Amino acid sequence: MKKHPKHLSADERRAATVDAVVELAAEQNPSEITTTAIAKHMGVTQGALFKHFPTKDAILQTVMEFVANRLLSRVDKAARAAPTPVAAIEAIFMAHIEFVVENPGVPRMMFGELQHAKLTAPKRLAQTLIRRYGERLHNLIEEGKAAGELSASLDTGAAATLFIGTIQGLVMQSMLAGDVELVRKDAPRVFAIFLRGIRSKQ
């Protein structure tokens, strides 16, 4: 259980709640996380928690919003520091991998939300994250094709889908093995194979 200062601003309290949920999701089934468990993990009362969130669904929605913004901010920063489109694609891949290793509860929550049959607010946010992420990849792949780094005949949409699916596959295998560090270990070799498939043959 983490102890958080009692006097936090509303934004700080929401951020602390997000961190608590992500940490709990790394240890147990995200769907079984209760507001009681969240409050206990934070060292506050449920009453204090509900001052900022009217319902558990509101907490989950906020968590997904924070997670999406954190991940996109991380990959955007990595891409901006890269000198070429292909280097940016690799930087995004590795930044995403590091994000997963640092926040193993995030993919567990993502997979859990996407399995819901109904279109809940958290599921809608997860879908939006994937769409926004895909748009970034689409733009970089097109830039790589224009620069001659990537094959001119490359199917941009399929390449972006494969990129995301590759990360999801690595994460799923690490979850099955119970060792998130496998993602970091396997990522460079797996990305090298992906890159060989999309590079220009010239």
GULO-964447 format. One record per atom (N, C-alpha, C): residue number from 1; x, y, z. Coordinates in Angstrom, 2 decimals, decimal comma. Example, Ala and Ser with C-alpha at 12.3 -4.5 7.8 and 13.67 -1.06 7.14 Angstrom:
   num      east     north        up
     1     13,19     -5,69      7,80
     1     12,30     -4,50      7,80
     1     13,20     -3,30      7,80
     2     12,85     -2,25      7,08
     2     13,67     -1,06      7,14
     2     12,90      0,03      7,87
This chain:
   num      east     north        up
     1      0,84     -1,20      0,00
     1      0,00      0,00      0,00
     1      0,87      1,24      0,00
     2      0,53      2,19     -0,85
     2      1,27      3,45     -0,92
     2      0,54      4,51     -0,12
     3      1,33      5,32      0,56
     3      0,77      6,45      1,29
     3      0,94      7,71      0,46
     4     -0,15      8,36      0,17
     4     -0,08      9,61     -0,58
     4     -0,42     10,76      0,35
     5      0,20     11,93      0,15
     5     -0,13     13,09      0,99
     5     -1,63     13,35      0,98
     6     -2,14     13,76      2,10
     6     -3,59     14,00      2,21
     6     -4,03     15,22      1,40
     7     -3,16     16,20      1,31
     7     -3,56     17,44      0,65
     7     -3,00     17,48     -0,76
     8     -3,72     16,90     -1,67
     8     -3,36     16,89     -3,08
     8     -4,40     17,68     -3,87
     9     -3,96     18,29     -4,95
     9     -4,92     18,95     -5,82
     9     -5,76     17,89     -6,52
    10     -6,83     18,32     -7,15
    10     -7,71     17,37     -7,85
    10     -6,93     16,61     -8,93
    11     -6,09     17,32     -9,68
    11     -5,31     16,68    -10,73
    11     -4,30     15,70    -10,15
    12     -3,66     16,07     -9,06
    12     -2,69     15,18     -8,41
    12     -3,38     13,94     -7,86
    13     -4,57     14,12     -7,31
    13     -5,31     12,98     -6,78
    13     -5,73     12,03     -7,90
    14     -6,15     12,59     -9,03
    14     -6,53     11,75    -10,16
    14     -5,31     10,98    -10,69
    15     -4,17     11,66    -10,77
    15     -2,95     10,99    -11,24
    15     -2,54      9,88    -10,28
    16     -2,66     10,13     -8,98
    16     -2,32      9,12     -7,99
    16     -3,26      7,92     -8,09
    17     -4,52      8,19     -8,38
    17     -5,50      7,11     -8,54
    17     -5,17      6,26     -9,76
    18     -4,81      6,93    -10,84
    18     -4,42      6,20    -12,06
    18     -3,24      5,28    -11,76
    19     -2,23      5,80    -11,09
    19     -1,06      5,00    -10,76
    19     -1,45      3,80     -9,90
    20     -2,35      4,01     -8,96
    20     -2,79      2,92     -8,08
    20     -3,48      1,82     -8,88
    21     -4,37      2,21     -9,78
    21     -5,10      1,22    -10,58
    21     -4,14      0,44    -11,48
    22     -3,21      1,13    -12,12
    22     -2,24      0,46    -13,00
    22     -1,37     -0,51    -12,19
    23     -0,97     -0,10    -11,00
    23     -0,16     -0,98    -10,15
    23     -0,96     -2,21     -9,71
    24     -2,22     -2,02     -9,37
    24     -3,06     -3,15     -8,98
    24     -3,31     -4,08    -10,15
    25     -3,47     -3,51    -11,35
    25     -3,73     -4,31    -12,55
    25     -2,55     -5,22    -12,89
    26     -1,35     -4,85    -12,45
    26     -0,18     -5,67    -12,69
    26     -0,16     -6,89    -11,78
    27     -0,97     -6,84    -10,72
    27     -0,94     -7,89     -9,71
    27     -2,18     -8,77     -9,71
    28     -3,28     -8,29    -10,30
    28     -4,52     -9,06    -10,27
    28     -5,36     -8,78    -11,51
    29     -6,43     -9,55    -11,66
    29     -7,33     -9,37    -12,79
    29     -7,93     -7,96    -12,73
    30     -7,70     -7,14    -13,76
    30     -8,21     -5,76    -13,72
    30     -9,71     -5,66    -13,46
    31    -10,48     -6,63    -13,96
    31    -11,93     -6,57    -13,79
    31    -12,35     -6,79    -12,34
    32    -11,43     -7,32    -11,53
    32    -11,74     -7,61    -10,13
    32    -11,24     -6,53     -9,17
    33    -10,67     -5,46     -9,72
    33    -10,19     -4,37     -8,87
    33    -11,39     -3,57     -8,36
    34    -11,51     -3,44     -7,06
    34    -12,62     -2,72     -6,45
    34    -12,18     -1,34     -5,99
    35    -13,16     -0,49     -5,75
    35    -12,83      0,84     -5,23
    35    -12,24      0,72     -3,82
    36    -12,64     -0,31     -3,10
    36    -12,06     -0,55     -1,77
    36    -10,57     -0,85     -1,89
    37    -10,22     -1,69     -2,86
    37     -8,81     -2,04     -3,07
    37     -8,00     -0,83     -3,52
    38     -8,60      0,00     -4,37
    38     -7,90      1,20     -4,85
    38     -7,64      2,15     -3,69
    39     -8,66      2,39     -2,89
    39     -8,52      3,29     -1,75
    39     -7,48      2,76     -0,77
    40     -7,52      1,46     -0,50
    40     -6,56      0,86      0,42
    40     -5,15      0,99     -0,10
    41     -4,97      0,76     -1,40
    41     -3,65      0,86     -2,02
    41     -3,10      2,28     -1,92
    42     -3,99      3,25     -1,98
    42     -3,58      4,66     -1,90
    42     -3,46      5,17     -0,47
    43     -4,00      4,41      0,46
    43     -3,97      4,86      1,85
    43     -4,98      5,95      2,15
    44     -6,12      5,89      1,44
    44     -7,19      6,88      1,66
    44     -8,50      6,12      1,87
    45     -9,54      6,85      2,21
    45    -10,86      6,25      2,38
    45    -11,59      6,22      1,04
    46    -12,59      5,37      0,93
    46    -13,42      5,38     -0,28
    46    -14,10      6,72     -0,45
    47    -14,46      7,34      0,65
    47    -15,11      8,63      0,58
    47    -14,21      9,66     -0,09
    48    -12,92      9,61      0,24
    48    -11,97     10,54     -0,37
    48    -11,84     10,27     -1,86
    49    -11,90      8,99     -2,21
    49    -11,79      8,60     -3,62
    49    -12,99      9,12     -4,40
    50    -14,18      8,98     -3,82
    50    -15,40      9,37     -4,53
    50    -15,62     10,88     -4,56
    51    -14,77     11,63     -3,88
    51    -14,84     13,08     -4,03
    51    -14,38     13,50     -5,42
    52    -13,57     12,67     -6,04
    52    -13,02     12,98     -7,35
    52    -13,61     12,15     -8,48
    53    -14,21     11,01     -8,12
    53    -14,80     10,12     -9,12
    53    -16,17      9,66     -8,65
    54    -17,21      9,91     -9,42
    54    -18,56      9,52     -8,98
    54    -18,79      8,01     -8,98
    55    -18,09      7,30     -9,88
    55    -18,30      5,85     -9,99
    55    -16,98      5,15    -10,33
    56    -16,99      3,83    -10,24
    56    -15,82      3,05    -10,64
    56    -15,57      3,20    -12,13
    57    -16,64      3,25    -12,93
    57    -16,47      3,43    -14,38
    57    -15,77      4,75    -14,68
    58    -16,06      5,76    -13,89
    58    -15,40      7,06    -14,08
    58    -13,91      6,94    -13,79
    59    -13,57      6,13    -12,81
    59    -12,15      5,89    -12,50
    59    -11,47      5,21    -13,68
    60    -12,11      4,16    -14,21
    60    -11,52      3,42    -15,33
    60    -11,38      4,30    -16,58
    61    -12,37      5,15    -16,80
    61    -12,30      6,05    -17,94
    61    -11,11      7,00    -17,80
    62    -10,94      7,54    -16,60
    62     -9,81      8,44    -16,36
    62     -8,48      7,72    -16,51
    63     -8,42      6,48    -16,03
    63     -7,20      5,68    -16,17
    63     -6,84      5,52    -17,64
    64     -7,83      5,16    -18,46
    64     -7,56      4,96    -19,88
    64     -7,13      6,25    -20,55
    65     -7,72      7,38    -20,15
    65     -7,33      8,68    -20,71
    65     -5,88      9,00    -20,37
    66     -5,52      8,83    -19,10
    66     -4,16      9,10    -18,67
    66     -3,17      8,19    -19,37
    67     -3,50      6,90    -19,44
    67     -2,61      5,93    -20,07
    67     -2,38      6,28    -21,54
    68     -3,46      6,60    -22,24
    68     -3,35      6,96    -23,66
    68     -2,45      8,17    -23,84
    69     -2,64      9,19    -23,03
    69     -1,84     10,40    -23,16
    69     -0,37     10,14    -22,81
    70     -0,14      9,33    -21,79
    70      1,24      9,02    -21,40
    70      1,96      8,24    -22,50
    71      1,30      7,23    -23,04
    71      1,92      6,41    -24,07
    71      2,18      7,22    -25,33
    72      1,19      7,98    -25,79
    72      1,37      8,77    -27,00
    72      2,43      9,84    -26,81
    73      2,50     10,43    -25,63
    73      3,54     11,41    -25,34
    73      4,92     10,77    -25,40
    74      5,01      9,55    -24,88
    74      6,29      8,82    -24,87
    74      6,75      8,50    -26,29
    75      5,84      7,98    -27,11
    75      6,25      7,60    -28,47
    75      6,49      8,83    -29,34
    76      5,73      9,90    -29,11
    76      5,95     11,14    -29,87
    76      7,34     11,71    -29,56
    77      7,72     11,70    -28,31
    77      9,04     12,19    -27,91
    77     10,14     11,36    -28,55
    78      9,95     10,04    -28,56
    78     10,95      9,15    -29,16
    78     11,08      9,41    -30,65
    79      9,95      9,60    -31,31
    79      9,97      9,82    -32,76
    79     10,64     11,15    -33,11
    80     10,37     12,18    -32,34
    80     10,95     13,50    -32,63
    80     12,47     13,49    -32,53
    81     13,01     12,65    -31,68
    81     14,47     12,60    -31,48
    81     15,18     11,77    -32,54
    82     14,42     11,06    -33,38
    82     15,02     10,19    -34,38
    82     15,36     10,97    -35,65
    83     16,48     10,64    -36,31
    83     16,91     11,40    -37,49
    83     16,20     11,04    -38,80
    84     15,62      9,85    -38,89
    84     14,97      9,42    -40,13
    84     13,65      8,74    -39,81
    85     12,76      8,58    -40,80
    85     11,49      7,89    -40,56
    85     11,66      6,47    -40,01
    86     12,59      5,71    -40,58
    86     12,80      4,34    -40,11
    86     13,34      4,34    -38,68
    87     14,25      5,26    -38,40
    87     14,76      5,38    -37,04
    87     13,64      5,75    -36,08
    88     12,71      6,59    -36,54
    88     11,58      6,98    -35,70
    88     10,66      5,79    -35,43
    89     10,45      4,96    -36,45
    89      9,60      3,77    -36,28
    89     10,22      2,84    -35,24
    90     11,52      2,66    -35,32
    90     12,21      1,81    -34,34
    90     12,16      2,44    -32,95
    91     12,34      3,75    -32,89
    91     12,31      4,44    -31,60
    91     10,94      4,30    -30,93
    92      9,89      4,39    -31,74
    92      8,54      4,21    -31,21
    92      8,36      2,79    -30,67
    93      8,83      1,83    -31,43
    93      8,70      0,42    -31,02
    93      9,37      0,21    -29,66
    94     10,61      0,67    -29,53
    94     11,35      0,45    -28,28
    94     10,78      1,28    -27,14
    95     10,30      2,48    -27,43
    95      9,69      3,31    -26,38
    95      8,42      2,65    -25,85
    96      7,64      2,06    -26,75
    96      6,43      1,36    -26,35
    96      6,78      0,15    -25,48
    97      7,82     -0,57    -25,89
    97      8,25     -1,74    -25,12
    97      8,66     -1,32    -23,70
    98      9,42     -0,24    -23,59
    98      9,85      0,22    -22,27
    98      8,66      0,67    -21,44
    99      7,66      1,27    -22,08
    99      6,45      1,70    -21,38
    99      5,74      0,49    -20,78
   100      5,68     -0,60    -21,54
   100      5,03     -1,82    -21,07
   100      5,79     -2,41    -19,89
   101      7,13     -2,45    -20,00
   101      7,94     -3,01    -18,91
   101      7,76     -2,19    -17,64
   102      7,69     -0,88    -17,78
   102      7,52      0,00    -16,62
   102      6,10     -0,04    -16,07
   103      5,13     -0,35    -16,93
   103      3,71     -0,33    -16,53
   103      3,01     -1,62    -16,98
   104      3,38     -2,77    -16,40
   104      2,80     -4,04    -16,86
   104      1,30     -4,15    -16,68
   105      0,73     -3,32    -15,82
   105     -0,71     -3,36    -15,64
   105     -1,48     -2,77    -16,81
   106     -0,82     -1,92    -17,60
   106     -1,50     -1,24    -18,71
   106     -1,99     -2,22    -19,77
   107     -1,14     -3,10    -20,32
   107     -1,66     -4,03    -21,33
   107     -2,73     -4,98    -20,78
   108     -2,62     -5,34    -19,52
   108     -3,65     -6,19    -18,92
   108     -5,00     -5,47    -18,92
   109     -4,98     -4,17    -18,64
   109     -6,22     -3,39    -18,67
   109     -6,72     -3,22    -20,10
   110     -5,81     -2,96    -21,03
   110     -6,19     -2,77    -22,43
   110     -6,85     -4,02    -22,98
   111     -6,20     -5,16    -22,79
   111     -6,77     -6,41    -23,28
   111     -8,12     -6,69    -22,63
   112     -8,21     -6,37    -21,35
   112     -9,46     -6,60    -20,64
   112    -10,60     -5,75    -21,18
   113    -10,33     -4,47    -21,42
   113    -11,37     -3,58    -21,92
   113    -11,81     -3,96    -23,33
   114    -10,88     -4,35    -24,18
   114    -11,22     -4,69    -25,56
   114    -12,02     -5,98    -25,67
   115    -12,03     -6,78    -24,61
   115    -12,80     -8,03    -24,63
   115    -14,27     -7,82    -24,31
   116    -14,62     -6,65    -23,78
   116    -16,02     -6,40    -23,43
   116    -16,89     -6,39    -24,69
   117    -18,02     -7,06    -24,62
   117    -18,92     -7,09    -25,77
   117    -19,55     -5,72    -26,01
   118    -19,89     -5,02    -24,92
   118    -20,51     -3,71    -25,04
   118    -19,46     -2,63    -25,23
   119    -19,84     -1,55    -25,89
   119    -18,94     -0,43    -26,12
   119    -18,96      0,49    -24,91
   120    -18,18      0,13    -23,90
   120    -18,07      0,96    -22,70
   120    -17,18      2,16    -22,98
   121    -17,24      3,15    -22,10
   121    -16,41      4,34    -22,28
   121    -14,92      3,98    -22,27
   122    -14,45      3,14    -21,33
   122    -13,03      2,75    -21,37
   122    -12,67      2,00    -22,64
   123    -13,57      1,14    -23,15
   123    -13,29      0,43    -24,39
   123    -13,20      1,41    -25,55
   124    -14,08      2,40    -25,57
   124    -14,05      3,40    -26,64
   124    -12,71      4,16    -26,61
   125    -12,23      4,46    -25,41
   125    -10,95      5,15    -25,28
   125     -9,79      4,26    -25,76
   126     -9,87      2,97    -25,45
   126     -8,83      2,04    -25,91
   126     -8,81      1,99    -27,42
   127     -9,98      1,97    -28,04
   127    -10,07      1,96    -29,50
   127     -9,51      3,26    -30,09
   128     -9,81      4,38    -29,41
   128     -9,30      5,66    -29,88
   128     -7,78      5,70    -29,80
   129     -7,22      5,14    -28,72
   129     -5,77      5,09    -28,58
   129     -5,14      4,32    -29,74
   130     -5,69      3,17    -30,05
   130     -5,15      2,36    -31,14
   130     -5,26      3,10    -32,47
   131     -6,37      3,81    -32,68
   131     -6,53      4,57    -33,92
   131     -5,51      5,70    -34,01
   132     -5,35      6,45    -32,94
   132     -4,39      7,57    -32,94
   132     -2,96      7,06    -33,10
   133     -2,66      5,96    -32,48
   133     -1,34      5,34    -32,59
   133     -1,12      4,91    -34,05
   134     -2,13      4,29    -34,63
   134     -2,04      3,85    -36,01
   134     -1,82      5,00    -36,98
   135     -2,46      6,13    -36,71
   135     -2,29      7,31    -37,57
   135     -0,83      7,78    -37,55
   136     -0,21      7,76    -36,40
   136      1,19      8,16    -36,30
   136      2,07      7,22    -37,11
   137      1,81      5,93    -36,98
   137      2,59      4,96    -37,75
   137      2,37      5,14    -39,25
   138      1,12      5,36    -39,63
   138      0,79      5,55    -41,05
   138      1,60      6,70    -41,64
   139      1,66      7,82    -40,92
   139      2,39      8,98    -41,41
   139      3,88      8,70    -41,53
   140      4,45      8,02    -40,53
   140      5,87      7,72    -40,57
   140      6,21      6,74    -41,69
   141      5,36      5,76    -41,89
   141      5,60      4,79    -42,96
   141      5,55      5,48    -44,32
   142      4,60      6,38    -44,50
   142      4,53      7,13    -45,75
   142      5,77      8,00    -45,94
   143      6,25      8,59    -44,86
   143      7,48      9,39    -44,95
   143      8,66      8,50    -45,32
   144      8,70      7,30    -44,76
   144      9,77      6,36    -45,08
   144      9,73      5,92    -46,52
   145      8,54      5,74    -47,06
   145      8,41      5,39    -48,47
   145      8,86      6,54    -49,36
   146      8,48      7,76    -49,01
   146      8,86      8,93    -49,79
   146     10,37      9,16    -49,77
   147     11,00      8,79    -48,64
   147     12,44      8,98    -48,50
   147     13,23      7,83    -49,12
   148     12,54      6,79    -49,59
   148     13,22      5,65    -50,18
   148     13,75      4,65    -49,18
   149     13,43      4,85    -47,90
   149     13,88      3,90    -46,87
   149     13,02      2,64    -46,85
   150     11,76      2,81    -47,19
   150     10,82      1,69    -47,18
   150     10,35      1,41    -48,60
   151      9,94      0,18    -48,82
   151      9,50     -0,23    -50,15
   151      8,34      0,63    -50,63
   152      8,43      1,10    -51,87
   152      7,39      1,96    -52,44
   152      6,07      1,22    -52,58
   153      6,13     -0,09    -52,69
   153      4,91     -0,89    -52,86
   153      4,36     -1,39    -51,52
   154      4,96     -0,97    -50,44
   154      4,53     -1,42    -49,12
   154      3,09     -1,01    -48,83
   155      2,30     -1,94    -48,33
   155      0,93     -1,66    -47,90
   155      1,02     -0,97    -46,54
   156      0,82      0,33    -46,53
   156      1,01      1,12    -45,31
   156      0,10      0,67    -44,17
   157     -1,17      0,45    -44,49
   157     -2,11      0,03    -43,46
   157     -1,74     -1,31    -42,86
   158     -1,35     -2,25    -43,72
   158     -0,97     -3,58    -43,23
   158      0,29     -3,51    -42,38
   159      1,24     -2,65    -42,79
   159      2,48     -2,51    -42,04
   159      2,21     -1,94    -40,65
   160      1,32     -0,95    -40,57
   160      0,97     -0,37    -39,27
   160      0,27     -1,39    -38,39
   161     -0,62     -2,17    -38,99
   161     -1,32     -3,21    -38,24
   161     -0,33     -4,25    -37,72
   162      0,63     -4,65    -38,56
   162      1,62     -5,64    -38,16
   162      2,50     -5,10    -37,04
   163      2,85     -3,83    -37,11
   163      3,67     -3,19    -36,06
   163      2,97     -3,31    -34,71
   164      1,70     -2,89    -34,67
   164      0,94     -2,94    -33,42
   164      0,74     -4,39    -32,97
   165      0,42     -5,26    -33,93
   165      0,22     -6,66    -33,60
   165      1,47     -7,34    -33,08
   166      2,63     -6,91    -33,57
   166      3,88     -7,48    -33,11
   166      4,11     -7,15    -31,64
   167      3,86     -5,90    -31,28
   167      4,00     -5,52    -29,87
   167      2,99     -6,28    -29,01
   168      1,75     -6,36    -29,49
   168      0,73     -7,08    -28,72
   168      1,11     -8,54    -28,54
   169      1,69     -9,15    -29,58
   169      2,11    -10,54    -29,48
   169      3,22    -10,73    -28,46
   170      4,19     -9,83    -28,47
   170      5,28     -9,90    -27,50
   170      4,74     -9,76    -26,07
   171      3,82     -8,83    -25,91
   171      3,25     -8,59    -24,58
   171      2,45     -9,82    -24,13
   172      1,65    -10,38    -25,03
   172      0,85    -11,54    -24,67
   172      1,73    -12,71    -24,26
   173      2,81    -12,95    -24,99
   173      3,71    -14,05    -24,65
   173      4,38    -13,83    -23,30
   174      4,74    -12,58    -23,01
   174      5,36    -12,30    -21,71
   174      4,36    -12,50    -20,58
   175      3,09    -12,17    -20,84
   175      2,06    -12,37    -19,83
   175      1,84    -13,85    -19,57
   176      1,84    -14,65    -20,64
   176      1,68    -16,10    -20,48
   176      2,85    -16,70    -19,72
   177      4,05    -16,15    -19,94
   177      5,24    -16,66    -19,27
   177      5,38    -16,09    -17,85
   178      4,59    -15,06    -17,56
   178      4,68    -14,44    -16,24
   178      5,96    -13,66    -16,03
   179      6,56    -13,16    -17,10
   179      7,82    -12,43    -17,01
   179      7,82    -11,28    -18,02
   180      7,51    -10,07    -17,55
   180      7,41     -8,92    -18,45
   180      8,75     -8,57    -19,07
   181      9,85     -8,97    -18,44
   181     11,17     -8,67    -18,98
   181     11,42     -9,36    -20,32
   182     10,65    -10,40    -20,62
   182     10,80    -11,08    -21,91
   182     10,52    -10,13    -23,06
   183      9,65     -9,16    -22,84
   183      9,32     -8,19    -23,88
   183     10,57     -7,42    -24,27
   184     11,28     -6,93    -23,27
   184     12,50     -6,16    -23,52
   184     13,57     -7,04    -24,17
   185     13,67     -8,29    -23,75
   185     14,69     -9,20    -24,28
   185     14,45     -9,54    -25,74
   186     13,19     -9,80    -26,09
   186     12,87    -10,27    -27,44
   186     12,65     -9,14    -28,45
   187     12,35     -7,94    -27,97
   187     11,97     -6,84    -28,86
   187     12,98     -6,54    -29,96
   188     14,27     -6,39    -29,67
   188     15,21     -6,03    -30,74
   188     15,25     -7,05    -31,87
   189     15,25     -8,34    -31,53
   189     15,31     -9,38    -32,56
   189     14,04     -9,41    -33,39
   190     12,92     -9,24    -32,72
   190     11,64     -9,28    -33,42
   190     11,49     -8,05    -34,32
   191     11,89     -6,89    -33,83
   191     11,79     -5,69    -34,66
   191     12,68     -5,80    -35,89
   192     13,86     -6,41    -35,75
   192     14,77     -6,57    -36,89
   192     14,11     -7,36    -38,02
   193     13,32     -8,38    -37,66
   193     12,61     -9,16    -38,67
   193     11,51     -8,33    -39,31
   194     10,78     -7,57    -38,50
   194      9,74     -6,68    -39,03
   194     10,35     -5,69    -40,01
   195     11,47     -5,10    -39,63
   195     12,11     -4,09    -40,46
   195     12,58     -4,67    -41,80
   196     13,12     -5,87    -41,78
   196     13,55     -6,50    -43,03
   196     12,40     -6,67    -43,99
   197     11,22     -6,87    -43,45
   197     10,05     -7,08    -44,30
   197      9,50     -5,82    -44,94
   198      9,80     -4,65    -44,37
   198      9,23     -3,41    -44,91
   198     10,26     -2,52    -45,59
   199     11,54     -2,81    -45,42
   199     12,59     -1,96    -46,01
   199     12,59     -2,02    -47,52
   200     13,09     -0,94    -48,12
   200     13,26     -0,90    -49,55
   200     14,34     -1,90    -49,96
   201     14,10     -2,63    -51,03
   201     15,07     -3,63    -51,48
   201     16,16     -3,01    -52,36
   202     16,05     -1,74    -52,65
   202     17,03     -1,08    -53,50
   202     18,33     -0,84    -52,76
